[in-house]
Amino acid sequence: MNQRAPERAVLVYFGVFFIMGLSGVIVPILDLLAHDPFWSSVLFSAYSVGALLSLIPFGVLTDRYGAPPMLVLSLVLTALSGVGLLAFSDASLLTAARLLEGAGCGAFFPSALSLLSAHPNYPKSCLLYTSDAADELDGVDLGGRRII
C-alpha cells in the first residue's frame, strides 16, 4: 500500500457522508411541491436516474484517469448540486440539480470501490460491506421480525 492511502481513505469516508447526507436534502423540498405529485415524483427519482446514467461512464473514466481525480470530481458535482438545490425554486431546475447530484454519486462509487479494493485487507472489508448491504436490503422485509 502506498504512502497516500490513509489520505485517500479519509477522502472516501468523507465522500460517503457528504454524498449520502446531501441525498436526503430533497425531502423538505417535496412538501413545497405537494400540490403537484408529478414534480415530486420526478424530483425524487432524478437522483437515481442520474446515478444510473453516469455509473458506467464514470467507471470507465476511473479506469483511464485513476480514482483520486474522479473522487474529487464526484465531490465537486455533489457540492454544485447542493448549491443548486439551495438556490433554485423552480421544479425543473431542482430536477437538473438532482440529476447532477445523482451523477456525483455515479462518479463516486466506481472510484471509491477502486481505492478500497487496492487495500491489503480488502477481502475482509468487502465481506463487511457486502453484509452491511445485505442487512440494508433485508431490513424492509425482516425489520419487524428482529424485535421478536
MIMAR-486063 format. One record per residue: residue number from 1; residue in three letters; x, y, z of N, C-alpha, C, O in turn. Coordinates in nm, 4 decimals. Layout:
! MIMAR-486063
ATOM    k    r       nc1       nc2       nc3      cac1      cac2      cac3       cc1       cc2       cc3       oc1       oc2       oc3
ATOM  NUM  ALA         X         Y         Z         X         Y         Z         X         Y         Z         X         Y         Z
...
This chain:
! MIMAR-486063
ATOM    k    r       nc1       nc2       nc3      cac1      cac2      cac3       cc1       cc2       cc3       oc1       oc2       oc3
ATOM    1  MET    0.0852   -0.1167    0.0000    0.0000    0.0000    0.0000    0.0895    0.1226    0.0000    0.1898    0.1259    0.0713
ATOM    2  ASN    0.0548    0.2236   -0.0790    0.1419    0.3394   -0.0895    0.1210    0.4358    0.0276    0.0327    0.4169    0.1113
ATOM    3  GLN    0.2048    0.5396    0.0307    0.2051    0.6334    0.1424    0.0793    0.7185    0.1490    0.0451    0.7672    0.2568
ATOM    4  ARG    0.0093    0.7384    0.0384   -0.1063    0.8271    0.0362   -0.2370    0.7553    0.0659   -0.3436    0.8168    0.0607
ATOM    5  ALA   -0.2309    0.6289    0.0964   -0.3520    0.5508    0.1199   -0.4372    0.6041    0.2348   -0.5593    0.6083    0.2197
ATOM    6  PRO   -0.3807    0.6454    0.3493   -0.4669    0.6980    0.4563   -0.5429    0.8233    0.4151   -0.6599    0.8386    0.4504
ATOM    7  GLU   -0.4780    0.9142    0.3403   -0.5477    1.0343    0.2948   -0.6599    0.9992    0.1988   -0.7670    1.0596    0.2027
ATOM    8  ARG   -0.6355    0.9032    0.1142   -0.7384    0.8620    0.0189   -0.8542    0.7937    0.0900   -0.9696    0.8107    0.0506
ATOM    9  ALA   -0.8249    0.7171    0.1938   -0.9328    0.6543    0.2704   -1.0182    0.7601    0.3388   -1.1405    0.7473    0.3444
ATOM   10  VAL   -0.9546    0.8640    0.3907   -1.0303    0.9731    0.4529   -1.1190    1.0397    0.3487   -1.2334    1.0745    0.3780
ATOM   11  LEU   -1.0678    1.0578    0.2275   -1.1474    1.1162    0.1202   -1.2677    1.0287    0.0872   -1.3770    1.0799    0.0632
ATOM   12  VAL   -1.2484    0.8975    0.0857   -1.3594    0.8056    0.0586   -1.4642    0.8152    0.1693   -1.5835    0.8263    0.1411
ATOM   13  TYR   -1.4204    0.8109    0.2945   -1.5162    0.8141    0.4055   -1.5876    0.9479    0.4139   -1.7076    0.9522    0.4410
ATOM   14  PHE   -1.5156    1.0574    0.3909   -1.5802    1.1878    0.3871   -1.6820    1.1928    0.2739   -1.7922    1.2451    0.2905
ATOM   15  GLY   -1.6442    1.1378    0.1586   -1.7339    1.1371    0.0439   -1.8630    1.0621    0.0693   -1.9700    1.1053    0.0264
ATOM   16  VAL   -1.8535    0.9502    0.1390   -1.9746    0.8730    0.1705   -2.0703    0.9574    0.2534   -2.1892    0.9650    0.2226
ATOM   17  PHE   -2.0194    1.0205    0.3577   -2.1066    1.1016    0.4426   -2.1590    1.2242    0.3693   -2.2739    1.2638    0.3888
ATOM   18  PHE   -2.0763    1.2841    0.2858   -2.1173    1.4026    0.2116   -2.2255    1.3695    0.1100   -2.3282    1.4371    0.1037
ATOM   19  ILE   -2.2026    1.2659    0.0306   -2.2973    1.2294   -0.0746   -2.4276    1.1763   -0.0155   -2.5359    1.2152   -0.0592
ATOM   20  MET   -2.4178    1.0887    0.0823   -2.5393    1.0341    0.1415   -2.6143    1.1394    0.2244   -2.7373    1.1389    0.2294
ATOM   21  GLY   -2.5403    1.2286    0.2886   -2.6061    1.3344    0.3658   -2.6824    1.4299    0.2772   -2.7928    1.4721    0.3113
ATOM   22  LEU   -2.6242    1.4643    0.1633   -2.6910    1.5575    0.0734   -2.8070    1.4918   -0.0004   -2.8981    1.5611   -0.0460
ATOM   23  SER   -2.8051    1.3607   -0.0127   -2.9134    1.2948   -0.0865   -3.0482    1.3088   -0.0161   -3.1524    1.2984   -0.0809
ATOM   24  GLY   -3.0481    1.3319    0.1143   -3.1734    1.3493    0.1866   -3.2218    1.4923    0.1953   -3.3271    1.5187    0.2532
ATOM   25  VAL   -3.1459    1.5855    0.1383   -3.1841    1.7270    0.1447   -3.3137    1.7534    0.0703   -3.3832    1.8505    0.1001
ATOM   26  ILE   -3.3465    1.6706   -0.0237   -3.4633    1.6929   -0.1080   -3.5953    1.6728   -0.0340   -3.6983    1.7242   -0.0774
ATOM   27  VAL   -3.5939    1.6003    0.0748   -3.7185    1.5659    0.1440   -3.7985    1.6891    0.1870   -3.9193    1.6914    0.1631
ATOM   28  PRO   -3.7391    1.7918    0.2489   -3.8198    1.9093    0.2831   -3.8740    1.9847    0.1621   -3.9787    2.0491    0.1699
ATOM   29  ILE   -3.8017    1.9762    0.0494   -3.8477    2.0446   -0.0710   -3.9720    1.9781   -0.1270   -4.0540    2.0441   -0.1907
ATOM   30  LEU   -3.9872    1.8495   -0.1043   -4.1044    1.7788   -0.1566   -4.2340    1.8362   -0.1016   -4.3363    1.8347   -0.1700
ATOM   31  ASP   -4.2310    1.8869    0.0213   -4.3506    1.9495    0.0774   -4.3912    2.0735   -0.0009   -4.5099    2.1031   -0.0145
ATOM   32  LEU   -4.2925    2.1457   -0.0522   -4.3228    2.2652   -0.1305   -4.3898    2.2307   -0.2626   -4.4626    2.3124   -0.3191
ATOM   33  LEU   -4.3655    2.1109   -0.3113   -4.4235    2.0662   -0.4379   -4.5400    1.9700   -0.4178   -4.5780    1.8985   -0.5105
ATOM   34  ALA   -4.5962    1.9678   -0.2990   -4.7029    1.8723   -0.2684   -4.8258    1.8935   -0.3561   -4.9032    1.8003   -0.3777
ATOM   35  HIS   -4.8439    2.0135   -0.4059   -4.9589    2.0406   -0.4920   -4.9469    1.9725   -0.6275   -5.0466    1.9594   -0.6985
ATOM   36  ASP   -4.8275    1.9291   -0.6645   -4.8057    1.8659   -0.7945   -4.7291    1.7346   -0.7763   -4.6062    1.7347   -0.7707
ATOM   37  PRO   -4.8015    1.6228   -0.7673   -4.7350    1.4937   -0.7443   -4.6379    1.4546   -0.8556   -4.5422    1.3808   -0.8320
ATOM   38  PHE   -4.6626    1.5039   -0.9763   -4.5725    1.4711   -1.0873   -4.4321    1.5209   -1.0578   -4.3363    1.4442   -1.0676
ATOM   39  TRP   -4.4178    1.6493   -1.0216   -4.2854    1.7046   -0.9962   -4.2228    1.6452   -0.8716   -4.1008    1.6303   -0.8649
ATOM   40  SER   -4.3038    1.6112   -0.7734   -4.2483    1.5456   -0.6545   -4.1854    1.4127   -0.6919   -4.0763    1.3797   -0.6454
ATOM   41  SER   -4.2534    1.3370   -0.7752   -4.2007    1.2064   -0.8185   -4.0768    1.2218   -0.9055   -3.9788    1.1492   -0.8889
ATOM   42  VAL   -4.0818    1.3163   -0.9980   -3.9673    1.3387   -1.0866   -3.8461    1.3824   -1.0053   -3.7350    1.3339   -1.0267
ATOM   43  LEU   -3.8682    1.4733   -0.9131   -3.7595    1.5250   -0.8308   -3.6989    1.4163   -0.7436   -3.5770    1.4101   -0.7276
ATOM   44  PHE   -3.7816    1.3322   -0.6881   -3.7331    1.2240   -0.6031   -3.6571    1.1197   -0.6844   -3.5590    1.0629   -0.6363
ATOM   45  SER   -3.7020    1.0941   -0.8072   -3.6419    0.9898   -0.8913   -3.5189    1.0371   -0.9673   -3.4400    0.9544   -1.0131
ATOM   46  ALA   -3.5005    1.1670   -0.9820   -3.3911    1.2194   -1.0645   -3.2542    1.1762   -1.0126   -3.1619    1.1555   -1.0914
ATOM   47  TYR   -3.2406    1.1628   -0.8829   -3.1130    1.1191   -0.8239   -3.0752    0.9811   -0.8762   -2.9622    0.9594   -0.9201
ATOM   48  SER   -3.1696    0.8885   -0.8715   -3.1421    0.7518   -0.9171   -3.1153    0.7474   -1.0668   -3.0293    0.6720   -1.1125
ATOM   49  VAL   -3.1873    0.8266   -1.1421   -3.1656    0.8302   -1.2868   -3.0264    0.8853   -1.3176   -2.9557    0.8310   -1.4025
ATOM   50  GLY   -2.9870    0.9926   -1.2494   -2.8532    1.0487   -1.2694   -2.7441    0.9488   -1.2358   -2.6453    0.9376   -1.3083
ATOM   51  ALA   -2.7614    0.8759   -1.1260   -2.6628    0.7749   -1.0876   -2.6597    0.6606   -1.1892   -2.5524    0.6132   -1.2267
ATOM   52  LEU   -2.7758    0.6174   -1.2327   -2.7839    0.5073   -1.3289   -2.7151    0.5427   -1.4603   -2.6411    0.4615   -1.5158
ATOM   53  LEU   -2.7394    0.6629   -1.5095   -2.6825    0.7024   -1.6382   -2.5331    0.7313   -1.6319   -2.4646    0.7246   -1.7340
ATOM   54  SER   -2.4823    0.7632   -1.5145   -2.3418    0.8043   -1.5062   -2.2487    0.6988   -1.4476   -2.1268    0.7142   -1.4556
ATOM   55  LEU   -2.3009    0.5952   -1.3906   -2.2180    0.4979   -1.3201   -2.1148    0.4308   -1.4118   -1.9962    0.4285   -1.3791
ATOM   56  ILE   -2.1572    0.3776   -1.5232   -2.0650    0.3079   -1.6134   -1.9676    0.4053   -1.6809   -1.8480    0.3763   -1.6857
ATOM   57  PRO   -2.0145    0.5205   -1.7335   -1.9147    0.6129   -1.7912   -1.8094    0.6588   -1.6911   -1.6919    0.6701   -1.7261
ATOM   58  PHE   -1.8499    0.6856   -1.5666   -1.7508    0.7264   -1.4679   -1.6623    0.6098   -1.4251   -1.5483    0.6312   -1.3837
ATOM   59  GLY   -1.7121    0.4884   -1.4343   -1.6268    0.3719   -1.4097   -1.5169    0.3610   -1.5139   -1.4024    0.3297   -1.4814
ATOM   60  VAL   -1.5519    0.3867   -1.6392   -1.4525    0.3857   -1.7470   -1.3510    0.4981   -1.7259   -1.2308    0.4781   -1.7438
ATOM   61  LEU   -1.4002    0.6170   -1.6874   -1.3090    0.7295   -1.6624   -1.2178    0.7021   -1.5425   -1.1022    0.7445   -1.5407
ATOM   62  THR   -1.2703    0.6315   -1.4431   -1.1871    0.5938   -1.3281   -1.0749    0.5009   -1.3713   -0.9614    0.5157   -1.3261
ATOM   63  ASP   -1.1054    0.4058   -1.4579   -1.0008    0.3161   -1.5092   -0.8973    0.3930   -1.5908   -0.7785    0.3608   -1.5860
ATOM   64  ARG   -0.9401    0.4920   -1.6639   -0.8488    0.5662   -1.7504   -0.7631    0.6673   -1.6748   -0.6425    0.6757   -1.6979
ATOM   65  TYR   -0.8249    0.7448   -1.5837   -0.7540    0.8562   -1.5189   -0.7185    0.8309   -1.3731   -0.6463    0.9102   -1.3126
ATOM   66  GLY   -0.7671    0.7236   -1.3167   -0.7373    0.6928   -1.1776   -0.8506    0.7354   -1.0853   -0.9352    0.8177   -1.1205
ATOM   67  ALA   -0.8494    0.6773   -0.9676   -0.9582    0.7000   -0.8732   -0.9544    0.8361   -0.8041   -1.0601    0.8974   -0.7896
ATOM   68  PRO   -0.8396    0.8868   -0.7606   -0.8417    1.0133   -0.6860   -0.9022    1.1323   -0.7621   -0.9796    1.2076   -0.7029
ATOM   69  PRO   -0.8702    1.1524   -0.8907   -0.9349    1.2645   -0.9603   -1.0861    1.2468   -0.9725   -1.1608    1.3445   -0.9670
ATOM   70  MET   -1.1304    1.1244   -0.9888   -1.2741    1.1002   -1.0004   -1.3449    1.1185   -0.8658   -1.4600    1.1619   -0.8608
ATOM   71  LEU   -1.2750    1.0851   -0.7573   -1.3316    1.1127   -0.6246   -1.3529    1.2624   -0.6050   -1.4581    1.3060   -0.5583
ATOM   72  VAL   -1.2525    1.3390   -0.6410   -1.2637    1.4843   -0.6276   -1.3750    1.5365   -0.7180   -1.4540    1.6211   -0.6761
ATOM   73  LEU   -1.3820    1.4873   -0.8406   -1.4885    1.5292   -0.9318   -1.6261    1.4961   -0.8756   -1.7188    1.5762   -0.8869
ATOM   74  SER   -1.6396    1.3792   -0.8156   -1.7701    1.3411   -0.7600   -1.8114    1.4359   -0.6478   -1.9286    1.4720   -0.6370
ATOM   75  LEU   -1.7162    1.4759   -0.5649   -1.7482    1.5684   -0.4567   -1.7803    1.7076   -0.5095   -1.8653    1.7771   -0.4539
ATOM   76  VAL   -1.7131    1.7484   -0.6163   -1.7436    1.8778   -0.6784   -1.8837    1.8751   -0.7394   -1.9602    1.9700   -0.7218
ATOM   77  LEU   -1.9180    1.7689   -0.8099   -2.0531    1.7575   -0.8674   -2.1597    1.7593   -0.7580   -2.2635    1.8239   -0.7722
ATOM   78  THR   -2.1336    1.6892   -0.6513   -2.2290    1.6850   -0.5414   -2.2429    1.8221   -0.4754   -2.3536    1.8635   -0.4412
ATOM   79  ALA   -2.1317    1.8922   -0.4576   -2.1379    2.0261   -0.3983   -2.2124    2.1231   -0.4898   -2.2915    2.2047   -0.4424
ATOM   80  LEU   -2.1879    2.1146   -0.6194   -2.2611    2.2006   -0.7132   -2.4107    2.1722   -0.7100   -2.4921    2.2642   -0.7181
ATOM   81  SER   -2.4466    2.0456   -0.6983   -2.5894    2.0133   -0.6905   -2.6493    2.0669   -0.5614   -2.7641    2.1111   -0.5602
ATOM   82  GLY   -2.5725    2.0634   -0.4526   -2.6214    2.1199   -0.3272   -2.6459    2.2692   -0.3378   -2.7441    2.3205   -0.2842
ATOM   83  VAL   -2.5568    2.3392   -0.4068   -2.5769    2.4825   -0.4297   -2.7020    2.5045   -0.5145   -2.7802    2.5959   -0.4882
ATOM   84  GLY   -2.7203    2.4207   -0.6157   -2.8395    2.4312   -0.6998   -2.9677    2.4059   -0.6223   -3.0675    2.4752   -0.6420
ATOM   85  LEU   -2.9651    2.3066   -0.5341   -3.0837    2.2783   -0.4527   -3.1138    2.3927   -0.3572   -3.2296    2.4188   -0.3248
ATOM   86  LEU   -3.0108    2.4597   -0.3132   -3.0282    2.5737   -0.2233   -3.0761    2.6981   -0.2985   -3.1571    2.7749   -0.2467
ATOM   87  ALA   -3.0263    2.7176   -0.4198   -3.0512    2.8417   -0.4919   -3.1796    2.8419   -0.5739   -3.2403    2.9474   -0.5921
ATOM   88  PHE   -3.2220    2.7270   -0.6235   -3.3351    2.7236   -0.7164   -3.4654    2.6941   -0.6447   -3.4687    2.6273   -0.5414
ATOM   89  SER   -3.5733    2.7463   -0.7031   -3.7061    2.7119   -0.6515   -3.7949    2.6547   -0.7614   -3.9031    2.6029   -0.7338
ATOM   90  ASP   -3.7491    2.6641   -0.8857   -3.8239    2.6085   -0.9975   -3.8046    2.4571   -1.0008   -3.6932    2.4079   -0.9829
ATOM   91  ALA   -3.9127    2.3841   -1.0234   -3.9074    2.2382   -1.0185   -3.8148    2.1795   -1.1250   -3.7463    2.0805   -1.0992
ATOM   92  SER   -3.8120    2.2391   -1.2437   -3.7253    2.1836   -1.3492   -3.5776    2.2070   -1.3166   -3.4946    2.1205   -1.3442
ATOM   93  LEU   -3.5434    2.3225   -1.2584   -3.4046    2.3469   -1.2186   -3.3648    2.2605   -1.0995   -3.2504    2.2160   -1.0902
ATOM   94  LEU   -3.4581    2.2370   -1.0093   -3.4314    2.1463   -0.8980   -3.4071    2.0050   -0.9489   -3.3230    1.9325   -0.8957
ATOM   95  THR   -3.4810    1.9664   -1.0523   -3.4622    1.8339   -1.1116   -3.3244    1.8236   -1.1765   -3.2583    1.7203   -1.1655
ATOM   96  ALA   -3.2810    1.9298   -1.2440   -3.1471    1.9291   -1.3038   -3.0402    1.9180   -1.1947   -2.9420    1.8457   -1.2112
ATOM   97  ALA   -3.0591    1.9894   -1.0838   -2.9637    1.9795   -0.9725   -2.9641    1.8390   -0.9143   -2.8595    1.7872   -0.8751
ATOM   98  ARG   -3.0795    1.7785   -0.9088   -3.0907    1.6430   -0.8555   -3.0243    1.5409   -0.9485   -2.9616    1.4458   -0.9018
ATOM   99  LEU   -3.0382    1.5607   -1.0808   -2.9687    1.4748   -1.1767   -2.8168    1.4880   -1.1605   -2.7437    1.3891   -1.1666
ATOM  100  LEU   -2.7710    1.6116   -1.1398   -2.6285    1.6350   -1.1175   -2.5817    1.5673   -0.9887   -2.4711    1.5136   -0.9826
ATOM  101  GLU   -2.6654    1.5702   -0.8876   -2.6327    1.5018   -0.7621   -2.6199    1.3512   -0.7839   -2.5291    1.2876   -0.7304
ATOM  102  GLY   -2.7105    1.2949   -0.8622   -2.7003    1.1529   -0.8952   -2.5764    1.1211   -0.9762   -2.5155    1.0156   -0.9586
ATOM  103  ALA   -2.5384    1.2132   -1.0662   -2.4146    1.1942   -1.1425   -2.2936    1.1975   -1.0492   -2.1966    1.1248   -1.0707
ATOM  104  GLY   -2.2991    1.2808   -0.9469   -2.1916    1.2824   -0.8479   -2.1814    1.1500   -0.7757   -2.0715    1.1017   -0.7483
ATOM  105  CYS   -2.2948    1.0916   -0.7450   -2.2966    0.9592   -0.6822   -2.2412    0.8543   -0.7784   -2.1651    0.7661   -0.7384
ATOM  106  GLY   -2.2803    0.8647   -0.9059   -2.2307    0.7719   -1.0064   -2.0814    0.7839   -1.0291   -2.0165    0.6864   -1.0672
ATOM  107  ALA   -2.0257    0.9027   -1.0060   -1.8813    0.9211   -1.0174   -1.8089    0.8718   -0.8930   -1.6926    0.8318   -0.8998
ATOM  108  PHE   -1.8773    0.8747   -0.7803   -1.8120    0.8404   -0.6541   -1.7879    0.6905   -0.6382   -1.6768    0.6495   -0.6046
ATOM  109  PHE   -1.8882    0.6098   -0.6614   -1.8783    0.4690   -0.6254   -1.7743    0.3898   -0.7040   -1.7042    0.3094   -0.6425
ATOM  110  PRO   -1.7589    0.4064   -0.8360   -1.6501    0.3314   -0.9023   -1.5123    0.3687   -0.8494   -1.4276    0.2817   -0.8289
ATOM  111  SER   -1.4899    0.4977   -0.8271   -1.3570    0.5389   -0.7800   -1.3341    0.4969   -0.6349   -1.2235    0.4565   -0.5991
ATOM  112  ALA   -1.4376    0.5062   -0.5511   -1.4226    0.4651   -0.4116   -1.3978    0.3147   -0.4013   -1.3115    0.2711   -0.3252
ATOM  113  LEU   -1.4716    0.2372   -0.4760   -1.4510    0.0923   -0.4721   -1.3156    0.0537   -0.5304   -1.2551   -0.0442   -0.4867
ATOM  114  SER   -1.2677    0.1297   -0.6287   -1.1354    0.1043   -0.6838   -1.0272    0.1281   -0.5792   -0.9328    0.0499   -0.5678
ATOM  115  LEU   -1.0412    0.2363   -0.5029   -0.9433    0.2629   -0.3967   -0.9520    0.1597   -0.2853   -0.8497    0.1136   -0.2347
ATOM  116  LEU   -1.0723    0.1239   -0.2474   -1.0876    0.0269   -0.1392   -1.0374   -0.1113   -0.1793   -0.9847   -0.1850   -0.0959
ATOM  117  SER   -1.0533   -0.1463   -0.3053   -1.0080   -0.2794   -0.3484   -0.8561   -0.2893   -0.3526   -0.8023   -0.4000   -0.3545
ATOM  118  ALA   -0.7858   -0.1768   -0.3542   -0.6392   -0.1786   -0.3520   -0.5838   -0.1973   -0.2114   -0.4635   -0.2168   -0.1940
ATOM  119  HIS   -0.6695   -0.1916   -0.1129   -0.6260   -0.2050    0.0265   -0.5920   -0.3510    0.0555   -0.6606   -0.4405    0.0060
ATOM  120  PRO   -0.4865   -0.3774    0.1356   -0.4472   -0.5170    0.1625   -0.5533   -0.5981    0.2368   -0.5580   -0.7202    0.2216
ATOM  121  ASN   -0.6374   -0.5344    0.3154   -0.7432   -0.6062    0.3868   -0.8741   -0.6067    0.3102   -0.9807   -0.6211    0.3700
ATOM  122  TYR   -0.8676   -0.5912    0.1797   -0.9893   -0.5808    0.1001   -1.0843   -0.7001    0.1148   -1.2050   -0.6785    0.1259
ATOM  123  PRO   -1.0357   -0.8253    0.1155   -1.1331   -0.9354    0.1313   -1.2156   -0.9236    0.2584   -1.3354   -0.9517    0.2562
ATOM  124  LYS   -1.1546   -0.8829    0.3690   -1.2297   -0.8668    0.4933   -1.3272   -0.7507    0.4841   -1.4431   -0.7624    0.5240
ATOM  125  SER   -1.2796   -0.6385    0.4310   -1.3673   -0.5224    0.4225   -1.4777   -0.5449    0.3205   -1.5888   -0.4950    0.3384
ATOM  126  CYS   -1.4494   -0.6190    0.2138   -1.5521   -0.6497    0.1144   -1.6639   -0.7317    0.1778   -1.7818   -0.7078    0.1514
ATOM  127  LEU   -1.6269   -0.8276    0.2608   -1.7272   -0.9066    0.3311   -1.8098   -0.8189    0.4240   -1.9313   -0.8355    0.4347
ATOM  128  LEU   -1.7435   -0.7256    0.4911   -1.8142   -0.6342    0.5797   -1.9132   -0.5485    0.5024   -2.0286   -0.5352    0.5432
ATOM  129  TYR   -1.8686   -0.4894    0.3892   -1.9576   -0.4044    0.3105   -2.0715   -0.4847    0.2488   -2.1849   -0.4373    0.2417
ATOM  130  THR   -2.0414   -0.6055    0.2045   -2.1459   -0.6892    0.1461   -2.2492   -0.7277    0.2504   -2.3691   -0.7258    0.2223
ATOM  131  SER   -2.2051   -0.7622    0.3691   -2.3018   -0.7991    0.4729   -2.3817   -0.6768    0.5173   -2.4991   -0.6895    0.5520
ATOM  132  ASP   -2.3204   -0.5591    0.5168   -2.3926   -0.4371    0.5507   -2.4993   -0.4085    0.4461   -2.6122   -0.3726    0.4799
ATOM  133  ALA   -2.4634   -0.4243    0.3187   -2.5613   -0.4013    0.2117   -2.6743   -0.5032    0.2195   -2.7906   -0.4677    0.2007
ATOM  134  ALA   -2.6420   -0.6278    0.2467   -2.7462   -0.7303    0.2597   -2.8372   -0.7002    0.3779   -2.9579   -0.7235    0.3716
ATOM  135  ASP   -2.7797   -0.6490    0.4845   -2.8590   -0.6119    0.6007   -2.9564   -0.5002    0.5659   -3.0718   -0.5026    0.6086
ATOM  136  GLU   -2.9104   -0.4025    0.4885   -2.9992   -0.2940    0.4483   -3.1082   -0.3439    0.3551   -3.2229   -0.3001    0.3645
ATOM  137  LEU   -3.0731   -0.4359    0.2646   -3.1721   -0.4864    0.1711   -3.2792   -0.5703    0.2402   -3.3965   -0.5650    0.2030
ATOM  138  ASP   -3.2392   -0.6466    0.3395   -3.3391   -0.7285    0.4068   -3.4104   -0.6517    0.5176   -3.5039   -0.7037    0.5785
ATOM  139  GLY   -3.3673   -0.5289    0.5443   -3.4283   -0.4509    0.6513   -3.5765   -0.4264    0.6308   -3.6539   -0.4249    0.7266
ATOM  140  VAL   -3.6156   -0.4072    0.5062   -3.7572   -0.3844    0.4791   -3.8378   -0.5092    0.5093   -3.9475   -0.5019    0.5648
ATOM  141  ASP   -3.7825   -0.6236    0.4723   -3.8540   -0.7493    0.4916   -3.8469   -0.7997    0.6343   -3.9467   -0.8471    0.6886
ATOM  142  LEU   -3.7307   -0.7901    0.6951   -3.7103   -0.8516    0.8259   -3.7106   -0.7514    0.9412   -3.6944   -0.7902    1.0569
ATOM  143  GLY   -3.7286   -0.6251    0.9110   -3.7187   -0.5226    1.0141   -3.8096   -0.5467    1.1328   -3.7668   -0.5320    1.2473
ATOM  144  GLY   -3.9333   -0.5831    1.1080   -4.0271   -0.6071    1.2164   -4.0020   -0.7388    1.2869   -4.0400   -0.7538    1.4030
ATOM  145  ARG   -3.9401   -0.8335    1.2214   -3.9177   -0.9654    1.2793   -3.8000   -0.9685    1.3757   -3.7919   -1.0581    1.4598
ATOM  146  ARG   -3.7091   -0.8731    1.3654   -3.5917   -0.8733    1.4517   -3.6277   -0.8421    1.5962   -3.5566   -0.8825    1.6882
ATOM  147  ILE   -3.7340   -0.7728    1.6158   -3.7759   -0.7359    1.7502   -3.8260   -0.8594    1.8261   -3.8094   -0.8713    1.9474
ATOM  148  ILE   -3.8865   -0.9487    1.7520   -3.9483   -1.0666    1.8123   -3.8439   -1.1649    1.8571   -3.8775   -1.2707    1.9104
